[in-house]
Amino acid sequence: MWRSLVIAFSTYSKIPVPRVEWNEKSMRYSMCFFPLVGAVLGLLSAGCFYGLRAAGVGKAATAAVLTVLPVLVSGGIHMDGFLDTIDAKSSYRSTEERLRIVKDPHTGAFAIIYGGVYFLLCFGALTEVTETGISCVAVGYVYSRILSALSVVTFRKAKRDGMVRAAADAAQKTVKWILGAELVTVVLAFVFISPFAGGVCILAGLICFGYYRGMAYKLFGGITGDLAGYFLQVCELVVLISAAVVSKIM
């Protein structure tokens, strides 16, 4: 369990952790601990939100810090998947060619354009977030990672190799049950914060999850690590916008 925890944090964050040996046994429960990275990010985001407000920092500067914080904590691994997937989706080519583009280290014009759009939308939504909203956003970081992990262990894979295939092959049936329990816990957390705002965020994430599966199967023949990162970023953005809009209405 300890090694699986370390692997989850060393893979999906820049948080310093000890080094451990990577093998099928040590990776067995890594997906279960992936949402804990989101929990750390959520706590940091909420702490920055209240801390900067208490220090008298304005909305724009606070929003800027909260916009870049997820990238700094994750090391940009999920954003990299988002940008690669955008390039592949925008190519309108065959499935095989899209998979090749996803792995291409070069960055295309569409990735740059939509990357800018993504950060601008994040910044704008974060300037409108209230106390209820930031709580939903913080829980949303855990929510998106649970759904992403569930896709890794349940969805069809586009390739026979890669990180997603390795993680899925190493995972046990117990992992699905643990992730299911984590999902129930997060849903209850959303409802506890606000039945209305939390419910909207839950629904927004599930809609993204359904879209992600359909898009991945249709355009790529299944999911890859980059597509899982793409989904995570889209889910976080949609939950953020939902939290900002609903919390303002409330």
N, C-alpha and C positions, 0 to 999 in steps of 0.2 A: 504493500500500500504506500509506504513512504517513498519508494522509488517511483511509483506511478505519479505521486503528487509532485515530486521534483521534476519529472519529465514534462508534466503539464505546464508547470510554470516556466521551465527553461525553454520550452518550445513556443509558447504563446504569450510570453511577456519578456520584458527586460529586467524583471525583478531578480536580484542576485540569489542564486540557490546553489547548493553543493552539486558537484558532478557525480553522476551515477552511470552505471553501465546500461546501454540501450540493448534490450533484447525483448523477445515476445513476452516473457514473464513480467518484466518490469513495466512494459507498456500496457499490460492487461487492463488496468483500471484508470489509465491516464485520462480517458474521456470523462470519467466521473468527476475528476478534479478540475477539468477545464472551466466549469462555471465558477469555481472559486477565484479564478483570475478576474472574472467579471465582478465578483463580490468586492475584491480589493479595489478595483477601478471605481465601483459605485461608491464605496466609502470615501475614497480620495476625492471624487467629484463633489459629493455632498459636503465634505469638509472644506473644500476650496470655495464652494458656493457661499456657505455661511461665514467662513473665515474672511473672505474678501469683502463680503457685505458689511461685516462688523468693522472692518478696517476702513470703510468708507470708499472702497473702490467702485467705480461706476459700472453700469450694466455692460457696456461695450467691452471694457477690459476684462471683466469677469467672464463674459461669453467667449472671448478670445482664448483665455486660459483653459476653459472647459472644452473648447473645440479641439485644441491640440493635445490635451491630456490623454485621451484614449490612444492616440498614435504614439505618444511618448512611452506609455505603459506597455503597449503591445509590441513596440518596435516596428510598427507598420506592416506586420505580417498579413493582417487581414485586408488592409488597404491595398497592399500589393496584389492580392487576389481579386479585389474589386476592380482595380484598374486593368489587370490582364483580361478579366472576363469581359469588361466593357469593350476592349479592343477586339476580342474574338466575336462577341455578339454583333458588333458594328460592321464586321467584315462581310456578312451575308454570304459566306462560303460554305463548303461542305463540312460535315461533322469532323472529318479527319483534319481538315485545314484549320478549323476552329480550335481543335485540341492542340495543334502545332502552335498556333498563335498564342494560346494561353501560356505555353511554356517558353515562348520567345522572350529573351531578356530585354529586348528593345521596347521602348514605350512609343505608342502611336498617338496620333493627334486626338483621337476620341478619348483616350485615357486622360490626357491632360485637360481637355475641355470638361469632361464629366467629373474629374477630380476637383476642379475649381468650383463647379456647380454644387458638388457634395458639401464642400467646406463652407461655402456661402450659405447654403440652406441650414447647416448645423449652427453657424454663427447667428443667423437671423432668429432661429427658433430658440436658441439659448438666451437671447436678449429678452425673450418674452416669458421665460419659465418662472413660475412662482414656487413657493415652498412645497406645495403639493406636487407640482410638476417635477421638481428636482428629485423628489423621493421616487416618483415613477421612473424617471430616467435612470436613477441609480439601480433600481431593481431590474430595469430593462437591460442593463449590461449583463446581468446574470441570465435573464430570460433568453436573450439572443444566443448566448453560448450553449444553453441547454438544448435549444432547438437545433443549433448547428451540430452539436455532438450527436443528437438523435439521428440527424440525417446521415452522419458518418457511419453509424452502426446499423442503419436500417435501409437506406436508399441504395439503388443500383449504382455500381461504380463504372465510370467511363473507361478506366484503364485497369490493367492487371498489376500495375506496380504503383509506386508513389506513397506519400505519407498517409493519405486517406485509406488506401488499401491495407497498408501495414497496421494502422490503428484499428481498422475494422476486423482484420484477421486475428489480431491479438485480443480483442475484446471478448468477454464471456457473456452468456445470456444474462448473468447477474447485472451487467453494466446497464442493460436496457431498463431493468427494474429500478435500479438506483437513479438513473436519469429520470424515469417516470415519477419517482418519489420527489426528486428535486423540482420537477415541473409543477407538481401539486403544491409544494411549499411556496414556490414563487407566485403561483396564481393566488394563493391565500394572502401572500404579502401585498400583492396589488390590490386585492379587495379590502384588506385592512387599511391601506393608505386612503383609498377612496373607492367605493363600489362603482361609481360612474367612471371616473378617470381611469382607474385600474382596469375596469372592464373594457373600455375602449382600447387601451394599450394591449391587453391580451388579444382582443379581436384583430387588431392591426398586425400583431406578430404572426397570428395564425394565417391571415390572408397572405402575408409575405412568404410564409412557409409553403403554402399551397402553390403560389406562383413559382417559387424557387424549384420545387420538384418538377412541375410541368415544363418549365423553361429548360431545366437541365436535361431532362429526358428527351425533349424534342430537339434541342439544338446540339447537345453534346453526347447523347446516348447514356447519360448518367452523370454522377457528380465527381468532382476532383477536389483537391485541397484548395485550389484557387476559387472554385465555385462556392465552396463552403465559406471562404473568406468573403466573397461577394455577398452571399446571403447575410452573413453576420453584419456587415456594414449597412446594407439596405434595411435590415430589421431594426438596427439601432437608430437609424435616421427616421424611419417611419414611427417608431415608438416615441422618439424625441419630439417630432412634430405633433403627434397625437397628444402627448402630455402637455405641450405648450399651448395648443389650441383649447383643449378641454379645461385645463387649469385656469386659463384666462376667462373662459365662459363661466366657470364656477365662481 
